[in-house]
Amino acid sequence: MTLVPADFPVPTRFATGRFVLEALGPEHNERDHAAWSSSIEHIRGTQGFVEARWPHPMTLEENLADLERHRAEFEERSAFAYSVLDPTTSDVVGCVYVDPAPSGDGAVVRSWVRESQAELDAPLREAVVSWLEREWPLASVSPAQE
C-alpha cells in the first residue's frame, strides 16, 4: 500500500537554514552509522524511540541493509526516510521517518538527531510536520507519541 498517490512527485530533498533532508539511502551508510551509533542513549530518550527496538548496535553491513530497506520503501512509496544533514558540512546529524499512521489514515513522523545536535530535536520535528502538512497530500500528519 502506498502512503501517497502515484501522481505525487515525492520530494527527495528539503532544506532550511538549519538542516537539509535528503532521501536516505546506501550512500549515507558510513555517516549515518557514525551519527546514530554515537548517540544511542540520546535517541532512546527521543519522542518516537522511547519504546522502539532500534537503536541497537549494528555493523556497517547491517546498517547498509537497513538503509537499502528504507530506500526500497521510498521507491515503493510505502514509507519515506530522510537523512538530516548539516547544511554547511553535509555531515549526517539525524534522520526523519514518515510512516503510515497505525489507523491507516495519514502519516506519523519520527526523527532523531545526534546528541551533539540535541537542540535540533524539536525544531526538526516541527519543521518536518509543517512541511508535510503544507506540501504533501496526506490526510493527517502527527509526530510519534511515546
Backbone as a printed PyTorch tensor [residue, N CA C, xyz], in Angstrom:
tensor([[[ 0.8420, -1.1820,  0.0000],
         [ 0.0000,  0.0000,  0.0000],
         [ 0.8930,  1.2530,  0.0000]],

        [[ 0.5390,  2.2190, -0.8120],
         [ 1.3280,  3.4440, -0.8860],
         [ 0.7830,  4.4900,  0.0800]],

        [[ 1.6820,  5.3300,  0.5630],
         [ 1.3240,  6.3820,  1.5100],
         [ 0.8300,  7.6280,  0.7910]],

        [[ 1.2900,  7.8300, -0.4440],
         [ 0.8930,  8.9910, -1.2400],
         [ 0.4340,  8.5170, -2.6200]],

        [[-0.3900,  9.3220, -3.2870],
         [-0.8540,  8.9410, -4.6240],
         [ 0.2850,  8.7820, -5.6290]],

        [[ 0.0510,  7.9580, -6.6320],
         [ 1.0680,  7.6660, -7.6500],
         [ 1.4980,  8.9050, -8.4130]],

        [[ 0.6230,  9.8990, -8.5370],
         [ 0.9690, 11.0920, -9.3100],
         [ 1.6550, 12.1850, -8.4760]],

        [[ 1.8770, 11.9250, -7.1840],
         [ 2.5600, 12.9110, -6.3440],
         [ 4.0700, 12.7580, -6.5050]],

        [[ 4.7660, 13.8220, -6.9320],
         [ 6.2230, 13.7420, -7.0630],
         [ 6.8740, 13.8610, -5.6690]],

        [[ 7.2490, 12.7480, -5.1020],
         [ 7.8050, 12.7240, -3.7470],
         [ 9.1310, 13.4860, -3.7270]],

        [[ 9.2340, 14.4970, -2.8800],
         [10.4860, 15.2480, -2.7990],
         [11.6210, 14.3740, -2.2660]],

        [[12.7710, 14.5050, -2.8750],
         [13.9500, 13.7810, -2.4020],
         [14.8420, 14.6910, -1.5660]],

        [[14.4550, 15.9770, -1.4630],
         [15.2530, 16.9580, -0.7320],
         [14.3380, 18.0420, -0.1660]],

        [[14.7020, 18.5160,  1.0160],
         [14.0240, 19.6420,  1.6690],
         [15.0740, 20.3610,  2.4970]],

        [[15.1410, 21.6810,  2.3670],
         [16.2000, 22.4150,  3.0610],
         [15.6430, 23.6010,  3.8390]],

        [[16.2460, 23.8350,  4.9830],
         [16.0180, 25.0420,  5.7750],
         [17.4000, 25.6180,  6.0670]],

        [[17.4510, 26.7060,  6.7870],
         [18.7370, 27.2740,  7.1560],
         [19.5010, 26.4300,  8.1550]],

        [[18.7910, 25.5290,  8.8720],
         [19.4310, 24.7410,  9.9330],
         [19.7580, 23.3170,  9.5370]],

        [[19.1060, 22.7860,  8.5180],
         [19.3500, 21.4020,  8.1040],
         [18.8660, 21.1760,  6.6850]],

        [[19.3330, 20.0730,  6.0990],
         [18.9080, 19.6250,  4.7730],
         [18.4390, 18.1850,  4.9220]],

        [[17.2880, 17.8700,  4.3480],
         [16.8280, 16.4850,  4.2950],
         [17.1430, 15.9500,  2.9030]],

        [[17.6640, 14.7390,  2.8670],
         [17.9700, 14.0440,  1.6270],
         [17.4340, 12.6350,  1.7620]],

        [[16.7820, 12.1170,  0.7070],
         [16.2650, 10.7500,  0.7690],
         [17.3690,  9.8160,  1.2660]],

        [[17.0790,  9.0690,  2.3230],
         [18.0570,  8.1800,  2.9510],
         [18.3520,  6.9900,  2.0450]],

        [[19.6080,  6.6650,  1.9360],
         [19.9800,  5.5230,  1.1220],
         [21.3740,  5.0250,  1.4370]],

        [[21.8250,  4.0120,  0.7120],
         [23.1210,  3.3920,  0.9450],
         [24.2950,  4.3710,  0.9070]],

        [[24.1590,  5.4540,  0.1490],
         [25.2480,  6.4290,  0.0600],
         [25.5140,  7.1530,  1.3780]],

        [[24.5820,  7.0400,  2.3300],
         [24.7420,  7.6670,  3.6480],
         [25.2890,  6.7000,  4.6920]],

        [[25.6020,  5.4740,  4.3200],
         [25.8760,  4.4170,  5.2870],
         [26.8930,  4.7910,  6.3680]],

        [[28.0890,  5.1470,  5.9780],
         [29.1160,  5.4100,  6.9970],
         [28.7650,  6.6090,  7.8630]],

        [[28.2820,  7.6890,  7.2430],
         [27.9330,  8.8900,  8.0100],
         [26.7330,  8.6320,  8.9150]],

        [[25.7410,  7.8700,  8.4120],
         [24.5620,  7.5320,  9.2020],
         [24.9460,  6.6770, 10.4050]],

        [[25.7360,  5.6440, 10.1530],
         [26.1640,  4.7390, 11.2190],
         [26.9130,  5.5080, 12.3020]],

        [[27.8190,  6.3890, 11.8930],
         [28.5750,  7.1960, 12.8640],
         [27.6440,  8.0910, 13.6740]],

        [[26.6280,  8.6430, 13.0280],
         [25.7090,  9.5660, 13.7120],
         [24.9000,  8.8590, 14.7900]],

        [[24.2000,  7.7810, 14.4200],
         [23.3240,  7.1630, 15.4270],
         [24.0940,  6.3480, 16.4480]],

        [[25.1880,  5.7040, 16.0250],
         [25.9080,  4.8520, 16.9790],
         [26.6200,  5.6710, 18.0530]],

        [[26.8420,  6.9520, 17.7930],
         [27.4560,  7.8120, 18.8040],
         [26.4170,  8.4340, 19.7370]],

        [[25.1440,  8.1540, 19.4920],
         [24.0790,  8.8390, 20.2340],
         [22.9440,  7.9130, 20.6580]],

        [[23.2340,  6.6370, 20.8690],
         [22.1850,  5.6560, 21.1590],
         [21.3270,  6.0670, 22.3490]],

        [[21.9310,  6.4290, 23.4540],
         [21.1400,  6.7770, 24.6460],
         [20.2830,  8.0150, 24.4030]],

        [[20.8210,  8.9930, 23.6980],
         [20.0360, 10.1900, 23.3810],
         [18.8270,  9.8170, 22.5170]],

        [[19.0520,  9.0000, 21.4980],
         [17.9580,  8.5960, 20.6090],
         [16.8970,  7.8220, 21.3870]],

        [[17.3230,  6.9170, 22.2680],
         [16.3600,  6.1280, 23.0580],
         [15.4970,  7.0010, 23.9630]],

        [[15.9330,  8.2130, 24.2370],
         [15.1490,  9.1460, 25.0390],
         [14.3460, 10.1290, 24.2020]],

        [[14.3890,  9.9700, 22.8910],
         [13.7210, 10.8910, 21.9710],
         [12.3050, 10.4030, 21.6700]],

        [[11.3750, 11.3430, 21.6240],
         [ 9.9880, 11.0470, 21.2810],
         [ 9.9380, 10.1980, 20.0070]],

        [[ 9.2290,  9.0820, 20.0780],
         [ 9.1220,  8.1790, 18.9390],
         [10.0590,  6.9910, 18.9940]],

        [[11.0390,  7.0340, 19.9120],
         [12.0180,  5.9560, 20.0140],
         [12.1160,  5.3780, 21.4150]],

        [[11.3590,  5.9110, 22.3560],
         [11.4710,  5.5000, 23.7540],
         [11.2220,  4.0020, 23.9170]],

        [[10.2310,  3.4700, 23.2260],
         [ 9.9050,  2.0440, 23.3510],
         [10.2310,  1.2650, 22.0780]],

        [[11.0010,  1.8540, 21.1980],
         [11.3370,  1.2060, 19.9310],
         [12.4410,  0.1740, 20.1110]],

        [[12.5060, -0.7720, 19.1890],
         [13.5640, -1.7960, 19.2180],
         [14.8900, -1.2400, 18.7350]],

        [[14.8570, -0.1910, 17.9660],
         [16.0610,  0.4490, 17.4560],
         [16.2330,  1.7800, 18.1680]],

        [[17.4100,  2.2530, 18.4730],
         [18.6980,  1.7670, 18.0010],
         [19.2950,  0.6770, 18.8780]],

        [[20.0400, -0.1670, 18.2540],
         [20.8270, -1.1990, 18.9260],
         [22.0990, -1.3680, 18.1110]],

        [[23.1620, -1.8440, 18.7190],
         [24.4230, -1.9710, 17.9780],
         [24.2530, -2.7940, 16.6980]],

        [[24.8400, -2.2800, 15.6250],
         [24.8110, -2.9410, 14.3240],
         [26.1490, -2.7130, 13.6350]],

        [[26.5320, -3.6470, 12.7920],
         [27.7300, -3.4700, 11.9750],
         [27.4080, -2.5240, 10.8180]],

        [[28.4370, -2.0670, 10.1360],
         [28.2150, -1.2500,  8.9400],
         [27.4180, -2.0210,  7.8960]],

        [[27.6660, -3.3240,  7.7750],
         [26.9450, -4.1430,  6.7970],
         [25.4600, -4.2410,  7.1700]],

        [[25.1630, -4.4060,  8.4520],
         [23.7700, -4.4620,  8.8930],
         [23.0910, -3.1100,  8.6740]],

        [[23.8240, -2.0390,  8.9380],
         [23.2720, -0.7020,  8.7140],
         [22.9810, -0.4920,  7.2320]],

        [[23.8860, -0.9480,  6.3690],
         [23.6890, -0.8320,  4.9310],
         [22.4100, -1.5500,  4.5050]],

        [[22.1820, -2.7320,  5.0150],
         [20.9510, -3.4660,  4.6910],
         [19.7200, -2.6830,  5.1410]],

        [[19.8130, -2.0460,  6.2920],
         [18.7050, -1.2330,  6.8040],
         [18.4580, -0.0370,  5.8730]],

        [[19.5170,  0.6070,  5.4240],
         [19.3620,  1.7540,  4.5220],
         [18.8040,  1.3130,  3.1680]],

        [[19.2020,  0.1430,  2.7030],
         [18.6450, -0.3820,  1.4550],
         [17.1530, -0.6550,  1.6010]],

        [[16.7370, -1.1500,  2.7760],
         [15.3070, -1.3690,  3.0350],
         [14.5540, -0.0350,  3.0150]],

        [[15.1190,  0.9760,  3.6520],
         [14.4720,  2.3000,  3.6440],
         [14.3700,  2.8470,  2.2190]],

        [[15.4030,  2.6660,  1.4130],
         [15.3570,  3.1410,  0.0250],
         [14.2600,  2.3960, -0.7550]],

        [[14.1220,  1.0960, -0.5340],
         [13.0750,  0.3290, -1.2140],
         [11.6870,  0.8320, -0.8100]],

        [[11.4850,  1.1020,  0.4760],
         [10.2000,  1.6530,  0.9380],
         [ 9.9190,  2.9920,  0.2630]],

        [[10.9540,  3.8210,  0.1280],
         [10.8090,  5.1200, -0.5220],
         [10.3620,  4.9210, -1.9680]],

        [[11.0470,  4.0310, -2.6680],
         [10.7170,  3.7790, -4.0740],
         [ 9.3310,  3.1590, -4.2380]],

        [[ 8.9260,  2.3370, -3.2650],
         [ 7.5830,  1.7380, -3.2840],
         [ 6.5140,  2.7270, -2.8460]],

        [[ 6.9550,  3.8580, -2.2560],
         [ 6.0690,  4.9070, -1.7670],
         [ 5.2640,  4.4680, -0.5470]],

        [[ 5.7960,  3.4830,  0.1890],
         [ 5.0810,  2.9740,  1.3690],
         [ 5.5310,  3.6590,  2.6580]],

        [[ 6.7210,  4.2420,  2.6610],
         [ 7.2640,  4.9900,  3.7950],
         [ 8.4420,  5.7950,  3.2510]],

        [[ 8.7940,  6.8600,  3.9750],
         [ 9.8370,  7.7530,  3.4790],
         [10.8140,  8.0780,  4.5960]],

        [[12.0810,  7.7900,  4.3580],
         [13.1300,  8.0970,  5.3300],
         [14.0820,  9.1090,  4.6980]],

        [[14.4650, 10.0820,  5.5170],
         [15.3740, 11.1350,  5.0720],
         [16.5560, 11.2360,  6.0290]],

        [[17.7280, 11.4030,  5.4630],
         [18.9130, 11.7110,  6.2410],
         [18.8760, 13.2090,  6.5220]],

        [[19.2040, 13.5910,  7.7520],
         [19.2680, 15.0000,  8.1250],
         [20.7350, 15.4010,  8.0750]],

        [[21.0390, 16.3630,  7.2220],
         [22.4170, 16.7790,  7.0060],
         [22.6640, 18.1930,  7.5160]],

        [[23.8640, 18.4240,  7.9880],
         [24.2960, 19.7740,  8.3300],
         [24.4310, 20.5260,  7.0070]],

        [[23.8100, 21.7080,  6.8610],
         [23.8470, 22.4070,  5.5720],
         [25.2320, 22.9090,  5.1750]],

        [[26.1400, 23.0220,  6.1210],
         [27.4860, 23.5130,  5.8300],
         [28.4620, 22.3950,  5.5150]],

        [[28.4150, 21.3130,  6.3090],
         [29.4030, 20.2440,  6.1830],
         [28.8990, 18.9900,  5.4830]],

        [[27.5850, 18.8420,  5.3460],
         [26.9360, 17.6260,  4.8270],
         [27.1060, 16.4290,  5.7470]],

        [[27.5490, 16.6510,  6.9880],
         [27.5990, 15.5720,  7.9670],
         [26.1740, 15.1300,  8.2850]],

        [[25.9850, 13.8370,  8.5050],
         [24.6840, 13.3370,  8.9420],
         [24.5280, 13.7020, 10.4130]],

        [[23.4410, 14.4100, 10.7080],
         [23.1750, 14.8000, 12.0950],
         [21.8970, 14.1440, 12.6150]],

        [[21.1870, 13.4000, 11.7570],
         [19.9770, 12.7420, 12.2040],
         [19.2390, 12.0680, 11.0710]],

        [[17.9860, 11.7440, 11.3630],
         [17.1520, 11.0530, 10.3860],
         [15.6820, 11.3630, 10.6590]],

        [[14.8800, 11.3320,  9.6110],
         [13.4360, 11.5420,  9.6970],
         [12.7540, 10.3590,  9.0340]],

        [[11.6880,  9.8630,  9.6700],
         [10.9060,  8.7600,  9.1200],
         [ 9.4550,  9.2020,  8.9930]],

        [[ 8.8900,  9.0400,  7.8110],
         [ 7.4860,  9.3300,  7.5580],
         [ 6.8360,  7.9850,  7.2610]],

        [[ 6.0520,  7.5010,  8.2180],
         [ 5.4450,  6.1770,  8.1180],
         [ 3.9280,  6.2780,  8.1190]],

        [[ 3.2520,  5.2610,  7.5940],
         [ 1.7880,  5.2640,  7.6630],
         [ 1.3280,  5.2600,  9.1190]],

        [[ 0.2850,  6.0110,  9.3980],
         [-0.3010,  6.0070, 10.7440],
         [-0.8820,  4.6210, 11.0080]],

        [[-0.8570,  4.1590, 12.2660],
         [-1.4180,  2.8420, 12.5820],
         [-2.8700,  2.6850, 12.1370]],

        [[-3.6090,  3.7850, 12.1380],
         [-5.0170,  3.7420, 11.7220],
         [-5.1600,  3.5750, 10.2150]],

        [[-4.0360,  3.7530,  9.4780],
         [-4.0890,  3.6580,  8.0190],
         [-4.5020,  4.9670,  7.3710]],

        [[-4.7020,  6.0030,  8.1790],
         [-5.1590,  7.2890,  7.6680],
         [-4.1220,  8.3610,  8.0080]],

        [[-3.2910,  8.7220,  7.0420],
         [-2.2960,  9.7530,  7.2880],
         [-0.9390,  9.1770,  7.6190]],

        [[-0.1030, 10.0470,  8.2010],
         [ 1.2870,  9.6680,  8.4670],
         [ 1.6990, 10.0380,  9.8820]],

        [[ 2.6810,  9.2900, 10.3700],
         [ 3.3250,  9.5590, 11.6520],
         [ 4.7800,  9.8930, 11.3520]],

        [[ 5.2890, 10.9160, 12.0190],
         [ 6.6620, 11.3610, 11.8090],
         [ 7.4900, 11.0890, 13.0520]],

        [[ 8.6420, 10.4430, 12.8440],
         [ 9.6300, 10.2550, 13.9160],
         [10.9310, 10.8500, 13.4130]],

        [[11.7010, 11.3970, 14.3280],
         [13.0040, 11.9200, 13.9470],
         [13.9580, 11.8030, 15.1210]],

        [[15.2290, 11.7240, 14.8000],
         [16.2730, 11.7360, 15.8190],
         [17.4280, 12.5770, 15.3160]],

        [[18.1990, 13.0820, 16.2550],
         [19.4230, 13.8140, 15.9300],
         [20.5350, 13.3330, 16.8470]],

        [[21.7620, 13.5800, 16.4290],
         [22.9240, 13.2770, 17.2730],
         [22.7850, 14.0010, 18.6040]],

        [[23.3270, 13.3900, 19.6320],
         [23.3130, 14.0260, 20.9450],
         [23.9670, 15.4140, 20.8780]],

        [[25.0100, 15.5480, 20.0820],
         [25.7070, 16.8350, 19.9690],
         [24.8700, 17.8950, 19.2560]],

        [[23.7680, 17.4750, 18.6420],
         [22.8640, 18.3920, 17.9430],
         [21.4730, 18.3930, 18.5940]],

        [[21.4110, 18.0510, 19.8600],
         [20.1280, 17.8800, 20.5580],
         [19.2060, 19.0830, 20.4370]],

        [[19.7670, 20.2760, 20.2910],
         [18.9310, 21.4670, 20.1710],
         [18.0840, 21.4530, 18.9020]],

        [[18.3760, 20.5570, 17.9620],
         [17.5840, 20.4330, 16.7250],
         [16.3790, 19.5120, 16.8740]],

        [[16.2820, 18.7490, 17.9620],
         [15.1890, 17.7800, 18.1020],
         [13.8220, 18.4030, 17.8020]],

        [[13.4080, 19.3640, 18.5850],
         [12.0790, 19.9620, 18.4240],
         [11.9550, 20.7720, 17.1330]],

        [[12.9080, 21.6450, 16.7880],
         [12.7630, 22.3990, 15.5400],
         [12.6870, 21.5170, 14.2930]],

        [[13.4460, 20.4270, 14.2850],
         [13.3890, 19.4970, 13.1600],
         [12.0060, 18.8850, 13.0450]],

        [[11.5140, 18.3400, 14.1460],
         [10.1930, 17.7040, 14.1540],
         [ 9.1210, 18.6980, 13.7020]],

        [[ 9.1500, 19.9090, 14.2450],
         [ 8.1380, 20.9240, 13.8920],
         [ 8.2270, 21.3220, 12.4240]],

        [[ 9.4390, 21.5170, 11.9080],
         [ 9.6070, 21.9120, 10.5060],
         [ 9.1380, 20.8110,  9.5610]],

        [[ 9.4310, 19.5670,  9.8970],
         [ 9.0300, 18.4580,  9.0250],
         [ 7.5180, 18.2780,  9.0390]],

        [[ 6.9040, 18.3260, 10.2110],
         [ 5.4370, 18.2000, 10.2860],
         [ 4.7890, 19.3180,  9.4720]],

        [[ 5.2640, 20.5400,  9.6220],
         [ 4.7210, 21.6750,  8.8720],
         [ 4.8860, 21.4820,  7.3690]],

        [[ 6.0740, 21.0430,  6.9420],
         [ 6.3360, 20.7890,  5.5240],
         [ 5.3860, 19.7300,  4.9700]],

        [[ 5.2210, 18.6470,  5.7050],
         [ 4.3390, 17.5720,  5.2450],
         [ 2.8870, 18.0430,  5.1670]],

        [[ 2.4400, 18.7850,  6.1610],
         [ 1.0650, 19.3040,  6.1520],
         [ 0.8460, 20.2770,  4.9970]],

        [[ 1.8320, 21.0750,  4.7160],
         [ 1.7210, 22.1270,  3.7060],
         [ 1.8580, 21.5910,  2.2770]],

        [[ 2.7680, 20.6380,  2.0590],
         [ 3.1210, 20.2890,  0.6890],
         [ 2.8410, 18.8530,  0.2660]],

        [[ 2.4600, 17.9990,  1.1860],
         [ 2.2220, 16.6040,  0.8430],
         [ 0.7160, 16.3050,  0.8950]],

        [[ 0.2500, 15.3930,  0.0490],
         [-1.1730, 15.0310,  0.0430],
         [-1.4940, 13.9260,  1.0610]],

        [[-1.3810, 14.2860,  2.3350],
         [-1.6220, 13.3150,  3.4120],
         [-2.8750, 13.7150,  4.1660]],

        [[-3.6810, 12.7320,  4.5440],
         [-4.9160, 13.0100,  5.2750],
         [-4.6350, 13.6630,  6.6170]],

        [[-3.5580, 13.2530,  7.2540],
         [-3.1580, 13.8400,  8.5390],
         [-1.6640, 13.5860,  8.7510]],

        [[-1.0750, 14.4120,  9.5740],
         [ 0.3390, 14.2570,  9.9250],
         [ 0.4600, 14.4730, 11.4210]],

        [[ 1.0990, 13.5470, 12.0910],
         [ 1.2880, 13.7410, 13.5220],
         [ 2.6610, 13.2280, 13.9430]],

        [[ 3.2650, 13.9190, 14.9160],
         [ 4.5330, 13.3950, 15.4400],
         [ 4.2570, 12.1420, 16.2420]],

        [[ 5.2100, 11.2140, 16.2490],
         [ 5.0730,  9.9810, 17.0350],
         [ 4.9110, 10.3340, 18.5010]],

        [[ 4.1020,  9.5730, 19.1840],
         [ 3.8600,  9.7850, 20.6100],
         [ 4.4970,  8.6370, 21.3820]],

        [[ 5.2350,  8.9280, 22.3990],
         [ 5.8170,  7.9220, 23.3000],
         [ 6.3850,  8.6460, 24.4840]]])
